[in-house]
C-alpha cells in the first residue's frame, strides 16, 4: 500500500516550490512588461482570447511539478491542465494519478491580481484522495487527505499577505 501521508507531505512541499516559481514568474513578467513600455518589444505572450490565457510561468510551473512527481513516483500517471489543453489524452484509472492546475487563476495572474494558486490533486484506486491548494501571493495553504480532514495554514509568507476585501465578507 502507498503511504498516503508521505504523498500528502510531498504534495505540500511541491505546492510550496511551485508557488515560489509562480511568484518569481510574476516578478519577471512585470519586469519585462515595464521594459516593453520603454523598448516597444514584446515581453511576454498571451493568447488572443483572454478567457484562455497561457503564460510561460503556467507552462514552466507544470513542467517543474511534473518532473518532481516523475522523479519521486516514476510509475504514477500525470494529468496537467497545460498538457491536457495541448491535446494529451488522459483518463482516471485505478493507477495513482496526479491532477495539476499549475496556475489556477491564470487571468488573475496575467492581470496582476493576487488571487492565484497552484492546485494539486491525487487520485488513488480511482478515488480522489489528496488535495493541496497553495495561494503563494496570499500565503494560504489548504491540504486535505480523504478520511483525515482538511486544513488551512496561513500565512506562510506574511510579507505577501493581502487583507480580505471586506465588501465580499458580508454579502
C-alpha positions as CSV (number, residue, x, y, z in Angstrom):
1,X,0.0,0.0,0.0
2,X,1.1,3.5,-0.8
3,X,1.8,5.6,2.3
4,X,-0.7,8.4,1.7
5,X,0.6,10.7,4.4
6,X,4.0,10.7,2.6
7,X,2.2,11.5,-0.6
8,X,0.4,14.4,1.1
9,X,3.6,15.7,2.6
10,X,5.3,15.6,-0.8
11,X,2.3,17.4,-2.4
12,X,2.5,20.1,0.2
13,X,6.3,20.6,-0.4
14,X,5.7,20.5,-4.1
15,X,3.0,23.1,-3.9
16,X,5.3,25.5,-2.0
17,X,8.1,25.0,-4.6
18,X,5.6,25.7,-7.4
19,X,4.3,28.7,-5.5
20,X,7.8,30.2,-5.4
21,X,8.1,29.6,-9.1
22,X,4.8,31.4,-9.7
23,X,5.9,34.4,-7.6
24,X,9.3,34.6,-9.5
25,X,7.4,34.3,-12.8
26,X,5.1,37.2,-11.8
27,X,8.0,39.4,-10.9
28,X,9.9,38.6,-14.1
29,X,6.7,39.1,-16.2
30,X,6.1,42.5,-14.7
31,X,9.8,43.5,-15.1
32,X,9.5,42.5,-18.8
33,X,6.3,44.5,-19.1
34,X,8.0,47.6,-17.8
35,X,10.9,47.1,-20.2
36,X,8.4,46.6,-23.0
37,X,6.8,50.0,-22.4
38,X,10.3,51.6,-22.9
39,X,11.6,49.4,-25.8
40,X,8.4,48.5,-27.7
41,X,9.2,44.8,-27.8
42,X,7.0,42.0,-26.6
43,X,8.0,40.9,-23.0
44,X,5.5,38.0,-22.7
45,X,2.9,36.2,-24.8
46,X,-0.7,35.6,-24.2
47,X,-3.4,34.0,-26.3
48,X,-5.7,36.5,-28.0
49,X,-8.7,35.0,-26.2
50,X,-8.5,36.5,-22.7
51,X,-10.6,33.6,-21.3
52,X,-7.9,31.1,-22.3
53,X,-4.7,32.8,-21.3
54,X,-1.4,30.9,-21.2
55,X,1.8,32.2,-19.8
56,X,5.4,31.0,-19.8
57,X,5.0,30.7,-16.0
58,X,2.0,28.4,-16.3
59,X,3.9,26.0,-18.6
60,X,7.1,26.3,-16.6
61,X,5.3,25.5,-13.3
62,X,3.6,22.5,-14.8
63,X,6.9,21.1,-16.1
64,X,8.5,21.7,-12.6
65,X,5.7,19.8,-10.9
66,X,5.6,17.0,-13.4
67,X,9.3,16.5,-13.3
68,X,9.3,16.3,-9.5
69,X,6.5,13.8,-9.5
70,X,8.2,11.6,-12.1
71,X,11.4,11.7,-10.1
72,X,9.7,10.7,-6.8
73,X,6.9,8.4,-8.2
74,X,8.0,7.3,-11.7
75,X,5.1,4.8,-12.1
76,X,2.4,7.4,-11.3
77,X,0.2,9.0,-14.0
78,X,0.0,12.7,-14.5
79,X,-2.8,15.0,-15.9
80,X,-1.8,18.6,-16.2
81,X,-4.0,21.4,-17.4
82,X,-1.5,22.7,-19.9
83,X,-0.6,19.3,-21.3
84,X,-4.3,18.3,-21.5
85,X,-5.1,21.6,-23.3
86,X,-2.3,20.9,-25.7
87,X,-4.0,17.6,-26.7
88,X,-2.5,14.9,-24.4
89,X,-5.1,12.2,-23.7
90,X,-5.7,11.5,-20.0
91,X,-8.1,9.2,-18.1
92,X,-8.7,8.4,-14.5
93,X,-7.9,4.7,-13.9
94,X,-7.0,2.7,-10.8
95,X,-3.4,3.7,-11.2
96,X,-2.1,6.5,-8.9
97,X,-2.8,9.8,-10.8
98,X,-1.8,13.4,-10.1
99,X,-4.0,16.1,-11.5
100,X,-2.4,19.6,-11.7
101,X,-3.6,23.1,-12.5
102,X,-0.2,24.9,-12.4
103,X,-1.7,28.4,-12.1
104,X,-5.4,28.2,-11.1
105,X,-6.5,31.8,-11.9
106,X,-4.4,32.5,-14.9
107,X,-6.4,35.6,-15.8
108,X,-5.8,37.0,-12.3
109,X,-2.1,36.1,-12.7
110,X,-1.8,37.9,-16.0
111,X,-3.7,41.0,-14.7
112,X,-1.5,41.1,-11.5
113,X,-4.3,40.2,-9.0
114,X,-3.0,38.0,-6.1
115,X,-5.9,35.5,-6.3
116,X,-3.9,32.8,-7.9
117,X,-3.0,29.3,-6.7
118,X,-1.4,26.0,-7.6
119,X,-3.9,23.2,-7.4
120,X,-2.7,19.6,-6.9
121,X,-5.0,16.6,-6.7
122,X,-4.1,12.9,-6.2
123,X,-6.4,10.0,-7.3
124,X,-5.7,6.6,-5.8
125,X,-7.6,3.5,-6.9
126,X,-9.9,5.7,-8.9
127,X,-10.9,7.8,-5.8
128,X,-9.9,11.5,-5.2
129,X,-7.7,11.1,-2.1
130,X,-5.5,14.1,-1.6
131,X,-5.9,17.8,-2.5
132,X,-3.5,20.7,-1.9
133,X,-4.1,24.3,-2.9
134,X,-1.5,26.9,-2.3
135,X,-2.0,30.6,-2.9
136,X,1.5,32.0,-2.9
137,X,0.7,35.7,-3.0
138,X,-1.6,35.4,0.0
139,X,0.3,32.7,1.9
140,X,-2.7,30.4,2.3
141,X,-2.2,26.6,2.0
142,X,-5.1,24.2,2.0
143,X,-4.5,20.5,2.4
144,X,-6.8,17.5,2.7
145,X,-6.5,13.7,2.8
146,X,-9.5,11.5,2.4
147,X,-10.7,10.4,5.8
148,X,-8.3,12.7,7.7
149,X,-9.9,16.1,7.3
150,X,-8.9,19.3,5.5
151,X,-6.7,22.0,7.0
152,X,-5.6,25.6,6.2
153,X,-2.2,27.0,7.1
154,X,-1.8,30.8,6.9
155,X,0.1,33.0,6.4
156,X,3.2,31.2,5.1
157,X,4.8,34.4,3.9
158,X,3.5,37.4,6.0
159,X,5.2,39.9,3.7
160,X,2.9,38.8,0.8
161,X,-0.3,38.7,2.7
162,X,-3.2,40.8,1.5
163,X,-6.1,41.9,3.5
164,X,-9.5,40.4,2.5
165,X,-11.9,42.6,0.7
166,X,-14.5,43.4,3.4
167,X,-17.1,44.2,0.8
168,X,-17.1,40.5,-0.1
169,X,-17.2,39.3,3.5
170,X,-20.7,40.5,4.3
171,X,-22.6,39.9,1.0
